[in-house]
Amino acid sequence: MGGSQRGPTPINEAIARQREDDVVRLRTRERLMWREIAAELNCDEKTCREAWKRARTKSNQDAQQALDAWRGEMIATCEAIIDGLMPKVLAGDPRAAEAATKTIERTSKLLGLDAPTRINATVTDEMTARVKALAEELAAMADA
């Protein structure tokens, strides 16, 4: 007969959450080392590190969910703006067309559809010397 795998009990989950909160507080606010945190919480360092990892994972997930919710709200707002502008765009209003284009560009950025721009910049000794000279001129102007 196969035994069923049970997850942690609510009490154990509460204890784990409290330990995670304590580890984060002691590590970030109190700036304690792992061995000091372990001594404070009466556990070993490995347990502290595992609690830290769980807390950071949860924090990252919460932040991602908040970002996704915000992004969804912004996309909905952009869609409403575009819907409102389209009659004017179709009627030939250039300002409405410009606003619609900017809103569409913003929506594309929110959706991550725009590819990052690659820049291959090379800084030469001549450029560095020119920047230094300009900085000296600005400093002299500020002193005058």
N, C-alpha and C positions, 0 to 999 in steps of 0.2 A: 504494500500500500504506500502510495506517495503522500508525503506530508505537504501541506500547503505552506508556502512562504508568506509569512506575515511581515508587514512593515513595522516600523517602530510604533510604540504605543503613544497616545497623546501626551502622557507624562514625560516619556523619553524625548519626544519632539520639543516639548517646552523646555526641558533641561538643555537640550542641544542648542536651541535658539538663544537661551540665556547665556550659555557659554560663548556662543558666537558673538553676541553683543558685548560681553565682557572682554573678550579677546580684542575685538576691534577698538573698544574704548581704551584699553590698557596700551595697545600698540600705537594708536594714532594720537590720542590726547595725552596720555601719560608718558609716551615714548619709551616704554619698557622694552627690554630685550626678551627674547623667547624664554630664556631660563627664569627670568624674573616673573614673567606672566604665568609660567607653569607653577612656580612657587606660590604666587598669589591665589591661583585657582585650584591649587592642590591636585595637579595632574601632570602628565609628562609633556615635554616640548612637542612631540609628534602630535598629540591630541590638540594642542594649541594651534599648530600649523594647519591641521585639518579643519579646525573650526574657522580659522582665518580664511582658508580657501573656500569653504562653504559660504561664508558671509560675503566674500568678494563676488562669488558667482551669483548669489542672490541679488546683490546690489547692482551688478552689471545687467542682470535680467530685468530688474525693476527699471533701471535707467533706459534700457532698450525699449521696454514697453511704453514708457512715458514719451520717448522720442517718436516711436511709431504712432502713438495717439496724436501727438502734436502735428506730425507730418500729415496724418490723415485729415486733421482739421484744416491745415493750410491748403491742402489739395482741394478740399471741398470748397473753401473760400475762393480759390482761384477759379474753380469750375463755375461758381455762381457769378463771379465777375465776368468771365468769358460769355456765359449765357446772357448776361445783361447787355454786354457790348455788341453781340453779334448782329442784332437788327441795325444798329448804326454802322457797323462795318460793312454789312451787305448793302446799305444805302450809300456807301461811298465816303463816309466820314473819315478823313485821314487821321485825326487825333484818336478816334476810337480804334482804328486799325493799329496804330502805334501802341496804344494801351493794351490791346488784345495780344499783340505780339510779345510785349514784355511779360504779360501774365502767362502766356504759353511757355516762354523761356523759363520763367520762375517755376512753373509746374514741372518742366523737364528736369530742372536741377533738383527739385524735391524728390522726384522719382528716381534720381540717379542715372538719368538717360544721357546726360552730357558726359562725354569722355574727358578726362583730365587733359589739360594742355601741357604738352611737353616743351620745355625750353632748354636749349643747349647753350648755356652762357659760358663764355670764356673771359676771364679777367686777366688783362695783360699788365705788365709792370708800368707801361705808359698810362693806362687807365687809373691804376692805383696812385701814381704820382699826381695825376690831374685831380683826383678826389682829395688828396692831401692838400694840394695847393688851394683848392676851393674852400676847404675847411679852414685853412689858415686865413684866407681872405675874409670869410664870415666871422672868424674870431676877432680879426682886426677891426671889422666894421662894428662889432658889438662893443668893443673897448672904446671906440671913438665917441 
